[in-house]
Amino acid sequence: MSLIPFNRPYITESDIKLIQESIAYEHISGDGIFTKKSSLFLEKLLEVPRALLTTSCTHALEMAAMLLDIKSGDEIIVPSFTFVSTVNAFVIRGAHPVFIDIRPDTLNMNECHLEDLISSSTKAIIPVHYAGVGCEMEKIMHIAKQYKIPVVEDNAHGLFGKYKGKWLGTFGCMATQSFHETKNITCGEGGALLINDLKYNRRAEIIREKGTNRNSFFRGQIDKYSWVDIGSSYLPSDILAAVLYSQLERWERIQSKRCIIWNYYYNHLRDWAEEQGVRLPIVPDHCDQAYHMFYMLMPSINDRQALINHLKQKRITAIFHYLPLHASEMGLKMGYKKNDFPVTEDVSDRLVRLPFYNNMTKAEMDMVVREILNFRCNVG
């Protein structure tokens, strides 16, 4: 067992107290009091018209695909360097992913390649804010507007991050959030669909409620509800929403602590990284990152694996991240080939993520840093 795990969920007495309150309200299914409180919190803080909690970020992405009426033959432009859910949510509707390479600095969608990939079949652009650092949304939105293509932000990493002073998740017509246990704010499993264009609001409610107009019934707008559209059960339990609300109330403290951890790694590893040919994260001046993760780009895949093994021997868990989707079994079936996206493949081979969690102690940070400083890359 690791002495220092990659992630350690931090559940406080406050979280447990609200779980007990949610049970006492005798409404533990979806859309209870804490679901509503969490949604309202996100709407007010992020200044978005609507935030609908979902059972996962994956399900929020599936809802977005339904709302855009994605169907067989449609294309979506999406980075190959992302979690499979970003693509799967649209593929299950029949879409073909048009992969785009990433920038070598932020590891986000390379917006300079975007316009060349647009066709008459393009129905959505899906930027992914990797590590909670914003994509170049100004150019992406300009191109999307020019071609009248909807933008759905996969903001699983980026809650509370900003691009040029504006919250991530508030640029596209929709955005998705994750509250998985590895995220800054967590309820174990959960997500949210942020709706920035209210023309999607009513149908989003229906899709989320199994294709029924149940929400309109509970608001007294109709005298009975029925099946009116496609949909599924995307409502999280109010028990989970209680944990989420407890953490949202502490968001500034959580972000402050993660900022301390990120900066500790950066400041203590900067000289070593320069000596060893290791690249640390790059955060442009116009981006306020979300402090979601700390990664390093090692000189080679061998160095990456050697560092992971070195830390493992010291009972410290570090991990690599995404494998390129275009080079996966499914990607190859779709006609892609290895070496199609060189930056994505290079980054995937060399990236290592360090332990990072809300209640990480200074002693734990010291130990991780000390063992990394003891490691030497096989440079040259």
Secondary structure as GFF3:
##gff-version 3
##sequence-region A 1 380
A	DSSP	alpha_helix	13	24	.	.	.	ID=ss1
A	DSSP	alpha_helix	33	46	.	.	.	ID=ss2
A	DSSP	beta_strand	50	54	.	.	.	ID=ss3
A	DSSP	alpha_helix	57	67	.	.	.	ID=ss4
A	DSSP	beta_strand	75	79	.	.	.	ID=ss5
A	DSSP	alpha_helix	84	91	.	.	.	ID=ss6
A	DSSP	beta_strand	96	100	.	.	.	ID=ss7
A	DSSP	three_ten_helix	111	113	.	.	.	ID=ss8
A	DSSP	alpha_helix	114	117	.	.	.	ID=ss9
A	DSSP	beta_strand	122	125	.	.	.	ID=ss10
A	DSSP	three_ten_helix	130	132	.	.	.	ID=ss11
A	DSSP	alpha_helix	137	147	.	.	.	ID=ss12
A	DSSP	beta_strand	152	154	.	.	.	ID=ss13
A	DSSP	beta_strand	162	163	.	.	.	ID=ss14
A	DSSP	beta_strand	166	167	.	.	.	ID=ss15
A	DSSP	beta_strand	174	178	.	.	.	ID=ss16
A	DSSP	beta_strand	191	195	.	.	.	ID=ss17
A	DSSP	three_ten_helix	198	200	.	.	.	ID=ss18
A	DSSP	alpha_helix	201	208	.	.	.	ID=ss19
A	DSSP	alpha_helix	214	218	.	.	.	ID=ss20
A	DSSP	alpha_helix	238	249	.	.	.	ID=ss21
A	DSSP	alpha_helix	251	276	.	.	.	ID=ss22
A	DSSP	beta_strand	287	288	.	.	.	ID=ss23
A	DSSP	beta_strand	295	297	.	.	.	ID=ss24
A	DSSP	alpha_helix	301	313	.	.	.	ID=ss25
A	DSSP	three_ten_helix	325	327	.	.	.	ID=ss26
A	DSSP	alpha_helix	329	333	.	.	.	ID=ss27
A	DSSP	alpha_helix	342	350	.	.	.	ID=ss28
A	DSSP	beta_strand	351	353	.	.	.	ID=ss29
A	DSSP	alpha_helix	362	373	.	.	.	ID=ss30
###
